[in-house]
Amino acid sequence: MQADKSFGGESPVTIIGAGIAGAWQALLFAQAGHDVTLHEQGDSGLMLSTSHWAGGMLAPWCESESAEPVISRLGLRSLDLWRQELPDTPFNGSLVLAHARDRNDFERFARLTSGHRRLDAAALAGLEPSLEGRFRDALFFPDEGHVEPRRVLPKLHEKIVAAGGRIRFNSTVDASDFDGLVIDCRGLAGRDTQADLRGVKGEMILIETAEIQLARPVRLIHPRWPLYVIPRENNLFMLGATSIEAEDTGVSVRSALELLGAAYAVHPAFAEARIVEFGSGLRPAYPDNLPRITIDKKISVNGLYRHGFLLAPALAELTLGYVQRGAIDNEVMRCV
Ligand SMILES: Cc1cc2nc3c(=O)[nH]c(=O)nc-3n(C[C@H](O)[C@H](O)[C@H](O)COP(=O)(O)OP(=O)(O)OC[C@H]3O[C@@H](n4cnc5c(N)ncnc54)[C@H](O)[C@@H]3O)c2cc1C
């Protein structure tokens, strides 16, 4: 479907918020030749963004267990864009494991998802030697990837500048300050204009150990949340993530016990790991937990919920397609 173009191709493009949504918007618009300025209220460490706390899994097949088909559609397109823009993004798959007591949930996960193959204990040990003898089988999703948010955001920011865009850190701005096209990617702060946004708290723990090596994210079937262990550089592992309908920050004792317990269940040697950091972020979500591009006098890209890293590239491509050709994606866009 086509819509009337509302934004002139020559006018400057202002993007507000340098988290994962804003970074991808700025990159694709700058590469397409637009005069782009990206404003971020925090410094380049992005401690104020939800993106700073994320796992960074690019897992459309695993997420299809509980997410709508549009997440898989956009997620699959995003994988292509990650590969295209950052060819060193690791795409060595992800693993899903379960202990005997969660067997039924494991089988249910296998039924509800595709893009996986079943590994026996020997094949699992072949992929992840640290897990030898720990699990009788696993689901392997070979085409999934993951990024390290605190490393990949600066890389995206560098690419924006290389493509001719400008980034202004420590710059708290309002959409009404600018002429031309404004793309609002403020995450949860955007609810001053998007009243139905809410925050869904996700807690994480960073631990360090040289005793275990993993090459890919490992999800552990859990009755309430998909808990996972993601390997990072320098012997670090991120344990994530809870999903709680609350907007306070901080990590509760209950959540810490569950996250640390999940790591211990994957391998008891995690008990000797050093705790480096506890943290939490608020995932910006609409009531349907689906992403939304709202087209008004300005454009807002928000509601990335649990899938910001998975969806941001495809959402940026859709926004660019709208501005350049008036193309509308009916599942994601709302014209106000
Ligand atoms: C624990 C946890 C684990 C997660 N794991 C994953 C995962 O594995 N895979 C995945 O795909 N997603 C994951 N997510 C979800 C993902 O983090 C979010 O969907 C994503 O970060 C949302 O990005 P955003 O750019 O919309 O918002 P944000 O990252 O919050 O960015 C918004 C930015 O706007 C800035 N800003 C706000 N107001 C202004 C203003 N007035 N002027 C200038 N700047 C402003 C803020 O400082 C902020 O930097 C996880 C989330 C959490 C909490």
The ligand as a Tripos MOL2 file, in Angstrom:
@<TRIPOS>MOLECULE
LIG
   53    58     1     0     0
SMALL
NO_CHARGES

@<TRIPOS>ATOM
      1 C1         17.1890   -7.2910   30.7140 C.3       1 LIG1
      2 C2         16.7740   -7.0670   29.2860 C.ar      1 LIG1
      3 C3         17.1470   -7.9990   28.3140 C.ar      1 LIG1
      4 C4         16.7850   -7.7890   26.9770 C.ar      1 LIG1
      5 N1         17.2230   -8.6870   26.0380 N.ar      1 LIG1
      6 C5         16.9340   -8.4840   24.7320 C.ar      1 LIG1
      7 C6         17.4280   -9.3850   23.7420 C.ar      1 LIG1
      8 O1         18.1320  -10.3520   24.0540 O.2       1 LIG1
      9 N2         17.1070   -9.1400   22.4370 N.ar      1 LIG1
     10 C7         16.3480   -8.0690   22.0570 C.ar      1 LIG1
     11 O2         16.0930   -7.9130   20.8550 O.2       1 LIG1
     12 N3         15.8700   -7.1860   22.9840 N.ar      1 LIG1
     13 C8         16.1370   -7.3780   24.3040 C.ar      1 LIG1
     14 N4         15.6580   -6.5190   25.2550 N.ar      1 LIG1
     15 C9         14.7490   -5.4410   24.8230 C.3       1 LIG1
     16 C10        15.5120   -4.2220   24.3200 C.3       1 LIG1
     17 O3         16.4870   -3.8650   25.2470 O.3       1 LIG1
     18 C11        14.5290   -3.0530   24.1010 C.3       1 LIG1
     19 O4         13.5030   -3.4530   23.2150 O.3       1 LIG1
     20 C12        15.2780   -1.8710   23.4610 C.3       1 LIG1
     21 O5         16.4120   -1.5470   24.2220 O.3       1 LIG1
     22 C13        14.3970   -0.6370   23.2930 C.3       1 LIG1
     23 O6         15.1960    0.2730   22.5780 O.3       1 LIG1
     24 P1         14.7920    1.7900   22.3180 P.3       1 LIG1
     25 O7         15.8740    2.3420   21.4560 O.co2     1 LIG1
     26 O8         13.3770    1.8350   21.8610 O.co2     1 LIG1
     27 O9         14.8040    2.4680   23.7630 O.3       1 LIG1
     28 P2         16.0830    2.8800   24.6480 P.3       1 LIG1
     29 O10        17.1630    1.8770   24.5190 O.co2     1 LIG1
     30 O11        15.5750    3.1620   26.0200 O.co2     1 LIG1
     31 O12        16.6060    4.2210   23.9760 O.3       1 LIG1
     32 C14        15.9130    5.4510   24.1070 C.3       1 LIG1
     33 C15        16.9530    6.5480   24.2350 C.3       1 LIG1
     34 O13        16.3080    7.8200   24.1700 O.3       1 LIG1
     35 C16        17.0150    8.6950   25.0080 C.3       1 LIG1
     36 N5         16.1420    9.8500   25.2990 N.ar      1 LIG1
     37 C17        14.9790    9.8450   25.9940 C.ar      1 LIG1
     38 N6         14.4530   11.0830   26.0250 N.ar      1 LIG1
     39 C18        15.2940   11.8880   25.3250 C.ar      1 LIG1
     40 C19        15.2780   13.2720   24.9790 C.ar      1 LIG1
     41 N7         14.2760   14.1020   25.3320 N.pl3     1 LIG1
     42 N8         16.3070   13.7780   24.2470 N.ar      1 LIG1
     43 C20        17.3330   12.9680   23.8570 C.ar      1 LIG1
     44 N9         17.3730   11.6380   24.1520 N.ar      1 LIG1
     45 C21        16.3730   11.1110   24.8660 C.ar      1 LIG1
     46 C22        17.3300    7.8370   26.2210 C.3       1 LIG1
     47 O14        18.3870    8.3870   26.9850 O.3       1 LIG1
     48 C23        17.7030    6.5160   25.5580 C.3       1 LIG1
     49 O15        19.0850    6.4070   25.3230 O.3       1 LIG1
     50 C24        16.0080   -6.6710   26.6010 C.ar      1 LIG1
     51 C25        15.6410   -5.7330   27.5740 C.ar      1 LIG1
     52 C26        16.0220   -5.9220   28.9050 C.ar      1 LIG1
     53 C27        15.6340   -4.9090   29.9260 C.3       1 LIG1
@<TRIPOS>BOND
     1     1     2 1
     2     2     3 ar
     3     2    52 ar
     4     3     4 ar
     5     4     5 ar
     6     4    50 ar
     7     5     6 ar
     8     6     7 ar
     9     6    13 1
    10     7     8 2
    11     7     9 ar
    12     9    10 ar
    13    10    11 2
    14    10    12 ar
    15    12    13 ar
    16    13    14 ar
    17    14    15 1
    18    14    50 ar
    19    15    16 1
    20    16    17 1
    21    16    18 1
    22    18    19 1
    23    18    20 1
    24    20    21 1
    25    20    22 1
    26    22    23 1
    27    23    24 1
    28    24    25 2
    29    24    26 1
    30    24    27 1
    31    27    28 1
    32    28    29 2
    33    28    30 1
    34    28    31 1
    35    31    32 1
    36    32    33 1
    37    33    34 1
    38    33    48 1
    39    34    35 1
    40    35    36 1
    41    35    46 1
    42    36    37 ar
    43    36    45 ar
    44    37    38 ar
    45    38    39 ar
    46    39    40 ar
    47    39    45 ar
    48    40    41 1
    49    40    42 ar
    50    42    43 ar
    51    43    44 ar
    52    44    45 ar
    53    46    47 1
    54    46    48 1
    55    48    49 1
    56    50    51 ar
    57    51    52 ar
    58    52    53 1
@<TRIPOS>SUBSTRUCTURE
     1 LIG1         1 GROUP 0 **** ****
